[in-house]
């Protein structure tokens, strides 16, 4: 299993473009979509907001429990949730802002023991986390929607098909 996050985006550009190509060109793509929502009132403390994001990991883990995630994959997923926002970003954008801050993350999960064996699976999972943080009196109102989209019957396009779809007509 490989979790493709923004920090690994350039490494896996072909995989990301392939999913986009498949969804754009398939007439009726087989998609399963699960939406999980969470809303909490938090103390105005950076560590509490980090812990809130860390708790999102358990919701995502339950949403993809049918996958056989290794311990390393679970650690990677937990790290991505916990450190969605740095302490500096929390202080600048949420605690000192006194306004509204939104954060969106999107990850692609490729089932299988490695990305090299991705041709053997026809499933891709796209996890999107959208969080909004706003001031609520002396506290922080945190609202999050987690969307887990499973793309079934996925076929990796050839490089020629992929390049052809990127050319301008």
C-alpha positions in Angstrom: 0.0 0.0 0.0 1.2 3.5 -0.8 -0.3 6.7 0.5 0.3 9.6 -1.9 0.3 12.9 -0.1 1.4 16.3 -1.4 5.0 15.7 -0.1 5.2 12.7 -2.5 3.2 14.2 -5.3 6.0 14.7 -7.8 7.1 11.1 -7.3 3.7 9.7 -8.1 2.6 12.3 -10.7 1.8 9.5 -13.2 -0.5 7.8 -10.7 -2.4 11.0 -9.9 -2.8 11.9 -13.6 -4.0 8.4 -14.3 -6.7 8.6 -11.8 -7.8 12.0 -13.2 -7.7 10.6 -16.7 -9.8 7.6 -15.7 -12.4 9.7 -13.9 -12.6 12.2 -16.8 -12.9 9.6 -19.6 -14.9 6.8 -18.0 -18.6 7.3 -18.8 -19.9 5.8 -15.5 -17.1 5.3 -13.1 -17.9 3.0 -10.2 -17.5 5.2 -7.1 -18.4 4.5 -3.5 -18.4 7.7 -1.4 -18.5 7.8 2.4 -18.7 11.2 4.2 -17.8 11.5 7.9 -18.4 14.7 9.8 -17.0 16.0 13.0 -17.6 19.3 14.9 -16.0 20.2 18.2 -15.4 23.3 20.3 -11.7 23.5 21.3 -9.7 25.5 23.7 -7.6 28.2 22.0 -4.4 26.1 22.3 -2.2 24.9 19.5 -1.7 21.5 21.1 -5.4 21.0 21.4 -5.9 21.7 17.7 -3.0 19.3 16.8 -4.7 16.6 19.0 -8.0 17.3 17.2 -6.4 16.7 13.9 -4.7 13.6 15.3 -8.1 12.2 16.4 -9.3 12.4 12.7 -6.9 9.5 12.1 -9.2 7.1 13.9 -12.2 8.1 11.7 -10.2 7.7 8.5 -8.8 4.4 9.8 -12.3 3.1 10.4 -13.4 4.4 7.0 -10.7 2.3 5.2 -10.7 -0.7 7.5 -11.5 -3.1 4.7 -8.0 -2.4 3.4 -5.1 -4.4 4.8 -3.0 -1.5 6.1 0.5 -2.4 7.3 1.8 -0.8 10.5 4.0 1.5 8.4 0.9 2.6 6.4 -1.0 3.3 9.6 2.0 5.3 11.0 2.1 7.3 7.7 -1.6 8.0 7.9 -1.4 9.0 11.5 1.5 11.3 10.8 -0.4 13.0 8.0 -3.4 13.6 10.2 -1.4 14.8 13.2 0.7 17.3 11.4 -1.9 18.7 9.0 -1.1 22.1 10.5 2.1 23.2 12.1 2.1 24.9 15.5 3.3 28.1 13.8 0.5 27.9 11.2 -2.1 27.3 14.0 -0.9 30.3 15.9 -0.7 32.6 12.8 -3.9 31.5 11.0 -6.2 30.4 13.8 -5.3 31.7 17.2 -4.1 35.2 16.2 -6.4 35.6 13.2 -9.7 36.0 15.1 -11.4 35.0 11.8 -12.0 32.0 9.7 -9.4 29.5 8.4 -9.9 26.6 6.1 -7.6 23.6 5.4 -8.1 21.0 2.8 -5.9 17.8 2.4 -6.2 15.2 -0.3 -4.4 11.8 -0.3 -4.6 8.9 -2.7 -4.3 5.4 -1.3 -3.1 2.7 -3.7 -3.8 -0.8 -2.3 -1.2 -3.5 -2.6 2.2 -4.3 -1.2 4.0 -1.6 -3.3 3.3 1.0 -6.0 5.3 -1.3 -8.4 2.5 -3.8 -8.1 -0.3 -1.3 -8.7 -1.2 -3.0 -12.0 -2.6 -5.9 -10.0 -5.3 -3.9 -8.2 -8.3 -2.1 -9.8 -9.1 0.1 -6.7 -7.9 3.5 -5.7 -9.0 5.4 -2.6 -9.1 9.2 -2.4 -9.3 10.7 1.0 -10.2 14.4 1.3 -10.2 16.2 4.6 -11.8 19.6 4.7 -11.6 21.5 8.1 -12.8 25.0 9.0 -11.6 26.7 12.1 -13.3 29.9 13.5 -13.5 31.9 16.7 -16.4 31.1 19.0 -16.2 33.5 21.9 -13.0 32.5 23.6 -12.8 29.1 22.0 -12.2 27.6 18.5 -15.0 26.0 16.6 -13.6 23.2 14.4 -15.7 21.6 11.7 -14.4 18.8 9.6 -15.8 16.7 6.7 -13.9 13.6 5.6 -14.7 12.2 2.2 -13.5 8.7 1.4 -14.0 8.0 -2.3 -13.3 4.5 -3.6 -12.7 4.2 -7.3 -13.6 0.7 -8.5 -12.7 -1.0 -11.8 -9.8 1.4 -12.2 -7.6 0.7 -15.2 -4.2 2.3 -15.4 -4.0 4.0 -18.8 -1.0 3.6 -21.1 1.5 6.4 -21.2 0.4 7.1 -24.8 -3.3 7.5 -23.7 -2.2 9.7 -20.8 -0.1 12.0 -23.0 -2.8 12.1 -25.7 -5.4 13.3 -23.1 -3.0 16.1 -22.0 -2.4 17.5 -25.5 -4.4 20.5 -26.6 -6.8 20.1 -29.6 
